[in-house]
């Protein structure tokens, strides 16, 4: 049939906006020609799964023009700060390699074909650059990721990016979303406010009795009694006001009741009887579900909903039918939603609307309580919605519908024209009530934030919520401590206002900042540097009414301005840009799906797990990698120093000291296991690390791996390499092959002893690794005839020479470590003793 008709679809050019679509459908072969408006409501996403039935459609966009494709930004591959630091040290080592080679050739007075000599020395000393460092570090990261996944205290944690676990050990700024991350995203209806009277949780039974009385009176409809007392009149008006408010809340939403029985949707049976036990409400927003559940609890139940009608059930069991004439869905720009319904029993047409107080204040009739009460409710941490209604006559509605359809058919500026038509209806509406729902805090948010604060991490909360609600949550969650002042940044619109407000803020000290997205935009436009400087000094910052792109912008600015590491935590699709932008992105699996969790580097099931992820795993990963990298550098430098001493003694000859298997075995089977076992080392137990988050603060200075520690290890390497080589040269008697045997054995023993010196907490695998390496070396001596004289090894003179050299190379370091522990112990050792 489709091929027989003459028609076409007009679609707008491909763009990035996923919330709107402008198109028209025209059929020319019918009389009169058909013109239909197409909007986002008429579209399906690519790869949509149809749950039941069939769909006939026209493909509008393909390939790169798909909106889902246009909206995906290529996630950047994150390189850890630790890796960059190691790269820096490797460059220094490369410089050292070139310098040493040139010095050797210079000491030969550039004799003969000196350029070939340079290349030979570069190859001889190439051990200075630790090739195995990258391999060891990458294998270490795999171990850290495995340990995080296996931690029973934070079940369900997934490591999606195994390249940056060390980043977790030095986070300075934590940026978190509010709804669903700090709070549970489970709404509870707390307050109904009618202007003169407010109903809280403890007085909901009064609302119920009002609803009940309205519907019982309606059903009985007694003849009017002349002597109605004043009290009943007041009561009646109160009841009707409550009833109007509850009815508006029960009708103005996008919730669909779904009936399930035995886990399988058996719609026909359950729907026919509207069984309460089988009903679940489905909606895109938990706020709406909370409102509908509340109207059910007071007696007006939403029992059915489809494209064109809504059914409500009264306390008496009657079903009220309403026809949906128009729906104006909620958008972030309009911050409100509306619905026009016709009551089937009376034929009345009513336009209901609910939305944020900012927009509704200009739409409803003048009153003196709206602003004040909204502020009061928001300060209690409630999310406030204003509900209003307007009765329409049939003529008014027909006129509106004609203009609305016309506006929807326009191709240019459609959204503007449609908004104008709707606005003509949104005037002088009758204010019915305010509703307040509360979002409960997640478990253990307060202790977690306290831990993070004590660890020297500054927490910024970025949320799309109202200023008052965000401020209240910040206080509830102890993001702002009781002693701290809160500076609420006034709404600024131009450069002058921003300047004055920044000056006012500058005068305050140790003060948390609360700022809205619009004011932030203005400040960043004119005073980016000054604003970031002031904000970074704050103990906590709350940005409310924040757009997703703004969240990412704040993360980027923090990184650029401070050079410190940032961590972003979120749970919904609106946090993805922020998570991808931060140095460490953590996704919380919440009620808003898995978008954030899948885009993040680390995925956790609850916000409270973040404390352990940073304090224990982040700290351990960073300290272990620092120890491991310095040890691998030490191992390479030791053997390079010995080669340099050897070449110097033998008239700067470019002859290798160790050949063949010895040089390969040195950095693999003889020392690999003990050195790599450092990834199991830890300075304090995980319970202590959680109890004293101040230990984390030490890491923010970057001391475990710095130029100072690098220099110390270089000096140790040069000392040990020289001692072993000179010792072997002094103590050998007749044959050169004995030098190789003495020096190589001493070198292996020194490495094993140095690992033992570095370890802070012994693990059984470390002992196994040490013994395994030693036994591998002893066993392999049998095969190494060409390099080592087996008969010489069995003599007593070999044993005492090796023992003396090893003691001279290691004992001073053990003594130094003991003295340092005694007179200047590190902070963690005070907790372990």
N, C-alpha and C positions, 0 to 999 in steps of 0.2 A: 504493500500500500504506500509505503514511504516513497518508492520510486515513481509512483504515479502522480504525486502532487507537485505543483510548481510553487516552490517556496524557498526562502533563503534566511540564513541567520547572519545578523551583523554582530561582530564582536570587536571590542576595543583592542588597540594594539597591546602586545604583551607588556606587562609591567610587574613591579615587585610587590604591589599591595595585595595581600591575601584576604583582606576583609571586605573588599568591594569588587563588583564586576558590573560592567555596563554593556548591555547588549539588547538587541530586539529580534523578534521572530516575525517574519512577514510571509503571509500566504496569499498568492495573487489569484489563484484559480477559483476562489470561492466568491460568493456574492452575499454581502459586501466583502471586500478583502479583509483578512484578519491581521491586526497589528497587536502583538503581545510584547510586554516589557520583560526582559530577562535580567535578573539580578543575581547576587551571590546565592540566594535561596534556590535558584534553579540549576546550580552547578554541582558537579561531583569532582572530588579530587582524583587525580590519577592514582591507580592502584587501590581504589576504594573497594572494600569487600561488601557485596550485597547480602544482607542477612536472609532475606526471603523475597520471593517474587522476581520479576525481571525489570530491566530498565532499557528503554530505547533512547540512545543519545547521539549527539553529534560531537566529534572530537574537535575541540577548538585550538588547543595549543599542543605542540609536541616538542620533544627534544629539549634544546636549550631554552625554549620559550615557556616551558612549564614554570609555573610560579614557585613550585616547591624547589625546582632547580635554581631559579634566580635568587631565591632566598637563602640558599646555603652558602655560607662563606667558607672558604677553605680554611680548616683549622690549622693554626701554625704548629709546626713541630717544636716542642719546647725543649730548650737546652738548659740544663741545670747550671746554676751559678758555680757549683762545685766543679763541674766539668770544665768550665771556662777558666777557673783558677788553676786546675791541673794542666790545661793547655798552655797557660802562661808559664808555669814552671818548666814544662817540656821545652818551650822556646828558649828559656834561659839555659837549659842543659844542652840544647843544640848549639847555642852560642859558645858554651864552654868547650864542646867537642871541636869546633872549628879553631878556637884559640889554642887549645892544647896541641892540636896537629900542627898549626903554624909555628908554635914555640919549638916543638921538636925539630922541625925542618930548619928553623932559624939557628938552633944550636948546632946543627950540622953545617952551618954557614952556607946553606943553599947550594951544596955541592952537587955536581952531576945533574942528572935529570930530576931536579927537586920537585917538579910538579907531580911526577909519579909517586914520589915519596909522600907528598901531602895526601894523595888518594889512599895510599897504603895505610897511613896513620889514621885517616878518617875511618877506614874499615876496621882497623885494630881497636880503636876506641869507641866504635859504634855502640858498644854496650852502655855507654853513658846515657843514651836515649832508651828508656825502658819500654820496649815494644810490648812486653807482657803486661804493662800497667793497664792498658785499655781492656785487655781480656780479663784481667783480675777484677777490675772495677765493674765491668758489665756482668760478670758471673756473680759478683757480690750483690748487685742490684736484684738479680733474679732470686737470690737467697732472701733478701729483705722482703721482696714482694711475697714470697712463699710464707715467710714468718707472719706477715700482716694478715694474709688470708687465713692462716691456721690459728690465729689468736681467738681463743674461745670467749674472751671478755668483750670482743667487738664482733659478734657473729654477723655473717652476711656482707662483710666488707670485701669489695672487689678492687683490685689494682688494675686499672686499664692502661696505665702508662708506666712501664717499669723503668723508664729512663731518669725519673726525677725523685726517687724516695728521699734523697738527702735534702732536697728543698724543704721537706716538712720539718727539718731540724732547725731552721733559722727564719721562720716567718715573723715579720715585724707588724704587718697589718692584716687583719682578718675582716673581709667584707661579707656581710651576711644578709640574706633576704629575711623578711619577717614571717609572712604567712606560709605555713607549711614547713618552715625550717625551724624558727624559734617557737612557733605556735603549731597546734595540731591540725589546723585547717578543719576542725570540727566545730561547727557553729551551734551555739545554744541560745535559744530565744530568752532574753532576760527582761525586756522592758517594753511596755506599750504606753505611749504618752498621748493623751488627748487634749493637751493644753491646760484644762482645768484640773484634770485628774490623771494620775499615772498608776499603772498596774505593774507590780514587780512579780518575781517568782512566787512570793508568798500570798499574793492576792489574785492568782489566776482563776481561782474558783468563783470569784465575783464575776469575772468576764464570762465564765461558763454559764452562770445563773442568768445573766443578762441575755445571752444568746438563746438560752432555753426558754426564757419568758417570752421573748419576741415570737419564737416559732409556735409555742403553745397558744399564745393569744391569737396568732394569725389563723391557726387551725380551728379555734373555737369561734373567734370573731363575735363576742357577745354584743347585743344591742347597746348603743351608747347610753351610759347612765348619766343623768343630769348632774348628780351631786358628786362628781369626781373631786376628790380632795386634791389640794395643791401638791401634796407629797407624791401621789401616784403620777401626776403630770410630770413632775421633775424626774421621777424614776423612769417614766416612759421615754422622755427625751434622751435621758442618759443611755437607756437600753438601745434606743434606735441609733444613737451616735456610735456606741460600741459595735452594734451589729453592722453598720455601714463600713466601719473601719475593718472589721474582721472579714467581711465579704470582699472588700477591695483587695486585702492581702491574699485571700483565697483564690482570686481571679487573675490578679496582675502578676504573671510570672511566666516562665517557660518550662515548667515542670511537667513531666509525663508520668502518671502512675502505671506501673507494669505489674502484671499478675503472674506469679510463678507458683507452680505446685510441684512438689517432689523434685525440685531442682530443675525440672523441665518446664518450659513455658507452655502451659495448657490454657491458652488465652480464653477460648470460648467458655469453658466451664467456670473458671474463676471470675471472669469479667461479668458473666451473666448475673452472678450473685454479689459482685463487688466485695469479695471476701477480704476482711481486714488482715487476716493472718498471712495471706499470700501477696499482699501489696508491697512493692518497693517503689520509692520515688527516684526518678532519674532526671538530673539536670546538670548543666555545665558549671553551675556555681553552688557551692555548699550553703551559701547564705539563703538562696531561694528554697532549698530543701528544708532548712531549719524553719523558715516562715510557714511553709505548707504543713510541716509536722506539727507546728504550734496551733494552726487553725484546726487541725484534726483533734488536738487535745482539748480544745475549748468547744468542740461540737460541730464545726462546719468542715466536712471532710471532702477533699478532692478525690473523686472516685473514678473519673474517666476523662480522657483528653485525646483528641485527634486533631487533624489539620484545621477543622472548621468548627469544632464544638468543645464545650467543657461541661462536665457534670459534677455538681456538688450534692452532698447528702446532708440533710438537716438532722438535728438531734432526734427528731421524731421518725427519721427513716425515709422521709420523702426525698425524691431526687429532683433537684433544680437543674433545668437545661438552659445553657447559654450558647448562643451562636457567636463564633469569633468572626468579626467583620474585618478587622485589620490588626496587625501586630507591628509595633515599631521596636525592633530588638535593641538591646543595650549595646552601646559602643563606647570606647574609651574617650572619644571626643565629646559625645553628647552627655555621658555619665547618667543616663536615665533610660527607662524603657516604658513603653506605653502599650495599651491594648484597648480596642473598642469592641464591646460585646452587646448583644441584644438578648434581653431576658425573654425566653420563649413564652412564659406564662403571661407577662404583662405587655410585651412588645417595646419596653423601654430600651433606649439606646444610651449606654454610658461609656464615657472615655475615662479609663483609670490610668494613673501614672505613678511610678515610684522612681526615686533617684536620689542623688547626693544633695545635701542641703545647699551647697554652693549654687547649683543650677536651679533647684526647685524654689529657692527664695524669690526669684524673679518671676516665677510662673504662677504661684498661688496668690490668692487675695491677700490684701494687707493684714498683718497680725503683729502682735507685739511680743510673742513668746517664742517663735520658731528659733531664732538665732541663739537666744540664751539657753534654751533647753538642749539644743543640739550640742552646744559647747559643754554643758554639764554632763551629758551622756557620753560624749567623746572622752572627757577627762576620766571617766570611770573605765575607759578601755573598751567601750562598746562601739560596734560599727553601726552607724545611724543611717536609716533610710527614711525619706519623707514620702508619705502616700497621699495622693490627692485624686479628686474625681471631678467630672463635669458631665451634666446630663445634656444630651443632644436631641433635638427634634428630628423627625424623618427628613424634613427639607434641608436642615443644616448638614445632616450627614450626606445626603445625596449630592449637595453642592461640593462638599469636601472631597467626596470620592471621585467626582468628575475631574477636579483639579489635580488630585493625587495621581490618578491614572495617567493624565496628560504629562505630569512632571516625570513620572517613571518611564515614559516612552522617550523622553528627550535623550539625545546622545551626548551632548556637550553640557558640562557642569551639572550632570544629573543630580549628584548628591546635594549640591547647593540648592537646586530648585525644589527637590523633595523636602529638604530641611525647612525651606521657606514655607511650603504648604503646611507642613506639620505644625510649624510655629504659629500659624494663623489660628490653629485650634488650641494651642497651649497658652491660653490667656485667662486670667481671672478664674483659675480653678479653685475648687473648694478644698481647703486643707483638712484632711481627715485625721491623720495621726502620725506619730513618729514611731518607728520600731527600732529596738536596739538588740543586736545579737552579739554574743561574745565568743571570741576565739580563745580556747584554753591554751595555756603554755605547754610545751612539750615537757616530758619528765626530765628532771635534772638539768634544766637549762641554766638555772642560777648558779649551782656549783661549777658547772662547766665554764661559764663566762668568768666566774671569779678566778678559776684556775688560769684561764688564758690571760686575765689581767695581771695576775701575780707573776706570770711568766714574761711580762714585758711586752705582750702583744696588745696593740691598740685595736679595738673593735669598732667598725663602722657598720651601721644598719641602713641598708638601702631598701626602701619599700614604696609600693604604689599607694599606700593608705593615707588617710587624712592625718594632718599634723598632730591633732590632739590624741588620736588613737595610737599613733606611732610613739608619741611621747609617753603615753601611759604604759604601753608595752615595754618601752625601754626602762621605765622605773620598776615595773613588775618583775622583769627578768634580771634586775640588778645590773643592767648594762651601765646605768648611771648610779653611783653609790649615794647613800642617804646624805652624806656630807657635801656632795658636789652641787654646785649651782648649775642651772640649765639656762643657756642663753638661747631664746627663741628668735631667730633671725627674722626681722620684719619682711613683709613682702615688698620687694624692690622692683622697679620697672625700668629705671634709667640709671645712667652713670652717676649722677649726683647723689641719688638716694643710696646707691650701693656704697659710694665713698663714705657717706655719713654713717651708715650702718656698720661698715667694717671698722671705722674709727671707734664706734661705741663698743664693738666686740673686742678690740685690741686692748682696752683698758681692763678687761676681766682676766683673772688668772685661775688656772685649774678649773675650767668651766666647760661642761659638755655643750656641744652645739647642735641645735635642731634647725634644719633649713629645708625649704620646699624646693622642688625641682625647678620651678620658674625663677626663683631668686638665684638659685645656683647658676642657672644659665646666664643670667645678667652679670653675676660676679665673675664668672669664668671668661666672659666676653671682654670685660674691661680691665679686671684686676686679677688675672689668673695667678700670677706669681704671689702677690700679697695674700690672696685668699688661701692658696694651698699652704703657704708658710704658717698662717694662723691656724688653719684646720689641723695640720699635722702635729701641732703642739697640744691639741685637745686630747683629754683622756678618752673621750668617746664622741662619735659624730653620728647623728641620725639624719638621713636625707629622706624626706617623704614626698609623695606624688612624683616618684622617679620613673621615667620611661626606661625600657630595656636598653636602648642605645646609650642612655645617660649613665646607666650602671657601668657599662663597659668603658665609657669615657673617663669616669672617676678612677677606675682601676688603672687605666693607661696613664693618667696624670700623676697618680701616686707613684707609679714605677719611675716615670721620667723625673719627677721633682725630688724624690727622696733617694732613689737608687736602691731602696730596700725591697725585700721580697714580699709579695702579696699573696694571700690565699682567699679565694672566693667560694662561698658556700651557698647553694640554692637548691630548690626542689622542682621548679617548673620550667616550662619552655621559655618564659620571659627572663630566666637567669642564665640561659645558655651563652649569650654573648659575653656576659661578665665572667663566667667560668672559663671560657676559652681564652679570654684576654689575660687572666691572672697567671702568676707564675705557677701556682698550684690550684687546680680546680677540683672542688669536692662537691659531688652531687648527693643529695639526700633522696632516697626512694620514698616518695610520699604519695598523697592522694591525687597529685596532678600528673601521674604517669611517670615514664622513665626517661623523658627527654634530657633532663639535667644530668641524671645518673649516667646515661650513655655518652654524653658529651664530655663528662668530667674525667680527670686523671685518676681520681679515687672515688669510689662510690660507697656510701655508708647507709645504714638503715635508720639511724637516729642521730640527732645533733649531738647528743651527749658523748657519742663515740669519738668525736673530734678531739676531745681532750687527750685521750689515750693515744690516738693516731699521731698527734704532734709530740706530746710530752715523752712518750715511751719509744714509739717506732721511729719517729722523725729524728729524735735525739740520738738514738742508737745508730741509725743508718749513717748519719753525718759523722759521728765520732769514729765509727768503724771504718768508713771509707777514708777518712783522714789518716788514720793509723796505717791502713792497708797501702794507700798510695805512697806515703812517706817511706814505708818499709820496702816497697818494690824499688823505689828510687835509691834507697840505701844499698840494696842488694846489687844493683847495677853499678853504682859508683864505687863500691868496694873493689870489685873485680877490675874496673877500669883504672883505679888508683894503683893496684898491684901491677897492671900492665905498664903503666907510666913509669913506675919505679924500676921495673925490670928493664925497660927500654933505656932509661937514663943510665943505669949502671953499666949496661953493655953498649956504651958509646952510641946511644940513640939509634940503635938498629931497629928497623921495623919488622921485628920477628915476634910472632905470637907466643905468649907464655904457655897457654893451654890450647891443645888442639883437639879437633874431632869431637868425640863424644863428650869429653869433659866439659867443654864450653856449652854444649847443648843440655847435658844432664844437670849442670849447675842451676839453671833457672827453671828446670822442669822437675824431674823426679826427686832431686836431692833437696830442694828447698820449697817447692811449690805448695805442698800440703800444709806445712806449719805456717807459712806466710798467709795462705788463704784462710787458715783457721781463725785469723783475726776477725773475720766477719761474724764470729760467734761471741766475741768478747763484749762484756758490758761492765761499766764501772759501778753502777748501783742496781739494786733490784727494781723491777717495774713499779712495785708498790711505793718505794721510796721516791722514785721519779714523779709519781702522781701526787704524792703527799707534799713534796717540796718543788713546786713549779719554778721556784727561783733558780733552780739548776739550769733550766732552759735558757734563762736570761743570759747566762755566760756565753752561750753559743752564738748569740746575736752579734757578738763582737768579731766572730769569725776566727777565733784563736786556734781551734784544733788544727787548721791548715792555714799557715800564713808564711810570709817571707822569713819571719823570725824562726819558726819551727823548721822550715826548709833549710835555712842556713845551719841550724844546729845539727840536723841530720847529715848535711854535706860534710861538716867538720868531723862528725863521728866516723863517717865513711872514709874520709882521708886518713884519719888517725889509725883506724883499724886496718885499712889496706896497707898503709906504710909499715905498721908494726909487724904484720904477718909476713910481708915481703922481705923487709930488712932482717927480721928474725930468722927466716928460712935461709937467707944468704949468709948470715953470720954463723948459723949452726951447722950448715951442711959441710961434709968433709971432702969427699972426693968427686962424686959424679953429679952432673947436672940433673939427671932424672930424679935424684933425691930431693932437689929443690921443689920440683913439681909435686912430689908425694907429700912433703911436709906442709908446703903452703896451701895446697888444695884441701887437705884434711883439716888444717886449722881453720880455713875459710868456711868450710861446711859447719864445723862445730861452733864457730863464732856466730854464724847466722842462726843456728838452732838455739843457742844461748840468748841471743838478742831477742828472738821471738818470745822466749820465756820471760825475759826482762820486761817486755812491753805489755804482756797480758796482765789484765787486772783481775779478772774472775776466770778461774780455770773451768773448762768444760771437758768432759771425758774424750770428746773427739779431738781436742787439741793435744792431749797426751798421746792418743793413738797416732796422730799426724807426726808428732816429734819422733816417736819410736819407729814409725814406718819409714820415715826419711832416713834415719840413721841406719836402720837395717838394710834399706835399699842400697845405701852407699857401701856398707861393709860387704854385702853380697856381690855387688858389681865389681869390687876390687879384683875378684878372681878372673874376670874377663878382660880387665884393662891392662894386659901385659905390655902393650906397646907404649903406654904412657907412664905406668907406675911399676916399680920393681917390687914384686910380691914378697921376695925374700927379705928385702930391707924393712918392709912394713912389719914383719913378724919380730923384728929385733926390739930390744929394750930401749936402745938409743932413740929410735923413731918415736916411741911412745912418750919419753920424757921431753923430747924436743917439742912435739906437738902440744903437750900439756902446758909447757912453759909459755909458748907463743900465745896459745888461746887464753891463758890466764892474764897475760899482760894486756891483751887486746880487750878483754871483757871486764876484768875485775874493777878497774877504775870507774867504769860506768855504773856498775852495781853499787859501788861505794857512794858515788854522786847521787844516785837515785835514793839511796837510804837517807843520806843527809838532807836531801830536798824534802823527802817525806817527813823527816823529823822536824825541820825548822821552818818549812814553808809549804804546808800540805795544801793540796787543791781542795776546793769546797766540798766535792763529793766524798772525799776520804773522811771528812769529819762526821759524815752521816753513816758511813759503813762501820766505823770502829765501835 
